[in-house]
Amino acid sequence: MVGQRSFLSLILVFLATFLIGCGGPSVAKAPPTYTQAQLVQIKEYLPEIEAVRDRSQELQKLIESKEWINVGNFIHGPMTEARLTMNYVVPHLLTSDQQKARQVVRDLFEHLVKVDQAATARNTQLALSNYKAVYTDIDKFLKLLPDTSQSEAS
């Protein structure tokens, strides 16, 4: 009986040693970073988004002057192109930022629809409030993007 306990103790010691040895120290993972290819892709799409953001005053003036046809044209033209471009950028973002970016693009779409509906209804106040939300969404999206100036060094 004493021999069996010694043998069982020896097996448990070997098992514990093996399990502890396999665990090893945990290796700290580096935070995810953008690859050069991702930065190049994002940089390629960035000017289109920024160009629409820079035209914010143009849309505001169209709404204030009640040029509803031109408001619709602006929404269905440059704004829709910018939204599509934003959708193209999302897969190139870090995985942790992709969900946030998708939500911002969905919010942008909803606000664009509301501006378009307000233009159809000729409702200046509703159009202006949603116009502001559109450009807030664009700014939120741009804040999720990495600094692409790193890709210029290559």
Order of alpha helices (4+ residues) and beta strands (2+ residues): alpha-alpha-alpha-alpha-alpha-alpha-alpha
